[in-house]
């Protein structure tokens, strides 16, 4: 009986994996040439210590998986009081297309560009 249950569970997982592969192939066929060339993403964060690493890893994964060529991701920290800025700076050191700005840096950059 236990063998039957384990075999059934393995077959269900195998079928689920097969459906996910088919769904991915259909998605790639349907959207073969998504391009964001020349587009920069600006993301603002505040006290997102628990979520920002997952978000950035997901963004990087999707950029690689869907072959998106996003030249720049700008993350502006809005005076976080937790370790959000440290996590962001670590990502900026690892990935050269990520730029991290504090709120002061961002406002001074805006003041220079619009004056």
Buried (B, 14 or more C-beta within 10 A) or exposed (E): EEEEEEEEEEEEEEEEEEEEEEEEEEEEEEEEEEEEEEEEBEBEBEBBBEEBBEEBEEBBEEBEEEEBEBEEBBBBBEEBEEBBBEBBBBBBEEBEBBBBBBBEEBEEEEEEEEE
